[in-house]
Amino acid sequence: MTRIADLLFEVRMLKDLNRTGYAFLGTGGESIAEHCFTTAFLCFVMARLEPDVDAEKLISMALVHDTAEARTGDLNYVNKHYNTVDEPHAVSDLVQGLDWAKEIPELIDEFNRGETREARLANDADQLSFILELKKLKDLGATSPESWLPFVVGRLRTDTGKQLAREVLGTRWDEWWTRGYSE
């Protein structure tokens, strides 16, 4: 149980680690845990839109896809040009001594390869999580998301991901709150 407690504290660390790409935007921000939650929830939705996929695998993949960052930190695309991260080693250490946790590195590897339907959807959810943040910032008046959105949308690979992106981009971030508002 001590090893499980260690794992839980390590994964909990993702709440305290911020994603670094927002520095380039000049606005916004989120923790790695916030990003993983949104990505996992997007996968929950995608599993309902695509009932033939393995929903548990899809959601689990999204939940664990960035857990290595508890050890490695979050490297944005510029950092990755100058730093090499040994993600497999970090993930191996993360699950060391937990035989039942061997599926975590398998899920992360599948996510990174992007070859299965679930992996492609999970990768799209990863991008859609960022699209949601960029759209909110744009709706609040930030100008930098406008130049980022085409690149992020261009990474989407599935029809479901592309359809969700179109709807997100065509909907104001707070419309859910104001739709039907009356006092």
C-alpha atoms as one frame of an Amber mdcrd trajectory, in Angstrom:
protein
   0.000   0.000   0.000   2.931   2.359   0.563   3.902   2.060  -3.090   0.303
   2.887  -4.074   0.365   5.948  -1.807   3.599   7.029  -3.512   1.947   6.688
  -6.926  -1.090   8.665  -5.801   1.064  11.493  -4.418   3.127  11.507  -7.583
   0.092  11.755  -9.855  -1.422  14.352  -7.515   1.693  16.434  -8.234   0.223
  17.116 -11.693  -2.159  19.561  -9.979   0.832  21.712  -9.029   2.688  21.597
 -12.358   1.659  24.085 -15.019   1.674  23.533 -18.755   4.432  25.683 -20.197
   3.074  26.571 -23.644   0.880  29.336 -22.251   3.974  31.503 -21.739   4.118
  31.875 -25.534   0.458  32.887 -25.661   1.028  35.618 -23.097  -2.243  34.746
 -21.423  -4.085  31.835 -19.856  -2.748  28.799 -18.100  -3.669  25.454 -16.643
  -2.114  22.668 -14.653  -1.279  19.328 -16.211  -4.025  17.764 -14.072  -6.610
  20.251 -15.349  -5.585  19.431 -18.900  -5.778  15.665 -18.260  -9.243  15.997
 -16.716 -10.583  17.922 -19.714  -8.945  15.457 -22.105 -10.460  12.493 -20.233
 -13.903  14.109 -20.224 -13.623  14.741 -23.957 -12.826  11.034 -24.360 -15.890
  10.166 -22.282 -17.981  12.199 -24.744 -16.204  10.735 -27.777 -16.878   7.212
 -26.532 -20.606   8.034 -26.617 -20.311   9.464 -30.127 -18.356   6.410 -31.301
 -19.894   3.451 -29.457 -17.704   0.913 -31.288 -14.537   2.065 -29.462 -13.237
   0.654 -26.192 -14.497   3.426 -23.890 -12.508   2.323 -20.860  -9.280   2.241
 -22.846 -10.009   5.589 -24.479 -10.759   7.369 -21.191  -7.898   5.634 -19.373
  -5.455   6.627 -22.109  -6.451  10.268 -21.729  -6.240  10.072 -17.958  -2.643
   8.782 -17.935  -1.180  10.286 -21.130   0.813  13.009 -19.325   1.609  11.250
 -16.021   5.333  11.094 -16.853   5.338  14.876 -16.545   5.170  14.485 -12.767
   8.829  13.427 -13.133   9.897  15.207 -16.322   7.922  18.427 -16.220   6.000
  19.772 -19.201   8.179  20.662 -22.168   6.656  22.896 -24.812   7.621  22.564
 -28.449  10.600  24.950 -28.134  11.922  23.174 -25.024  11.755  19.869 -26.917
  14.279  21.192 -29.448  16.909  21.477 -26.695  15.930  18.842 -24.144  15.492
  15.117 -24.398  13.064  13.413 -22.052  13.260   9.711 -21.335   9.512   9.255
 -20.929   9.641   5.426 -20.936  12.132   5.521 -18.046   9.990   8.030 -16.118
   6.875   5.898 -16.631   8.750   2.726 -15.685   9.839   4.343 -12.420   6.296
   5.635 -11.871   4.840   2.105 -11.880   7.825   0.210 -10.437   6.720  -2.442
  -7.963   3.068  -2.223  -9.013   2.403  -5.261 -11.202  -1.216  -4.251 -11.753
  -0.080  -0.873 -13.118   1.726  -2.324 -16.149  -1.126  -1.122 -18.331  -0.120
   2.524 -17.695   3.036   2.351 -19.854   1.091   0.313 -22.423  -1.614   2.999
 -22.614   0.937   5.806 -22.881   2.853   3.949 -25.590  -0.357   3.331 -27.548
  -1.304   7.013 -27.164   2.129   8.122 -28.394   2.108   5.744 -31.388  -1.372
   6.987 -32.403  -2.113   3.910 -34.488  -5.354   2.595 -32.940  -8.785   4.213
 -33.185  -8.709   4.876 -29.429  -5.259   6.472 -29.657  -6.283   8.741 -32.526
  -9.390   9.841 -30.612  -7.375  10.379 -27.422  -4.831  12.456 -29.346  -7.674
  14.518 -30.805  -9.103  14.981 -27.305  -5.656  16.198 -26.211  -5.804  18.861
 -28.935  -9.474  19.669 -28.309  -8.651  20.383 -24.684  -6.259  23.079 -25.904
  -8.784  24.316 -28.496 -11.338  24.847 -25.705  -8.807  26.954 -23.782  -7.780
  28.946 -26.857 -11.427  29.608 -27.788 -12.209  30.887 -24.298  -9.193  33.202
 -24.374 -10.191  34.449 -27.843 -13.763  35.104 -26.679 -12.367  37.099 -23.753
 -10.441  39.341 -26.135  -6.982  37.808 -26.337  -5.532  38.077 -29.836  -2.775
  35.433 -29.703  -5.150  32.428 -29.897  -6.174  33.486 -33.396  -2.745  32.596
 -34.769  -2.488  29.363 -32.759  -5.892  27.850 -33.534  -5.178  26.868 -37.176
  -2.101  24.878 -36.103  -3.920  23.073 -33.302  -7.020  22.350 -35.420  -4.710
  21.076 -38.156  -3.448  18.329 -35.827  -6.908  16.699 -35.566  -7.106  13.306
 -37.267 -10.603  11.944 -36.700 -13.945  13.047 -38.104 -15.330  13.192 -34.573
 -12.482  15.430 -33.430 -12.915  17.729 -36.420 -16.697  17.942 -35.902 -16.253
  18.786 -32.222 -13.661  21.442 -33.092 -16.009  23.095 -35.599 -18.763  23.222
 -32.993 -16.452  24.532 -30.262 -15.078  27.235 -32.558 -18.606  28.256 -33.560
 -19.858  28.504 -29.985 -19.026  31.291 -27.548 -17.316  29.859 -24.458 -19.997
  31.144 -22.063 -23.005  30.493 -24.273 -24.043  27.515 -22.117 -24.457  29.963
 -19.251 -26.323  32.707 -21.096 -28.562  30.509 -23.263 -32.057  30.788 -21.886
 -31.015  33.284 -19.196 -33.810  35.151 -17.475 -34.282  36.779 -14.109
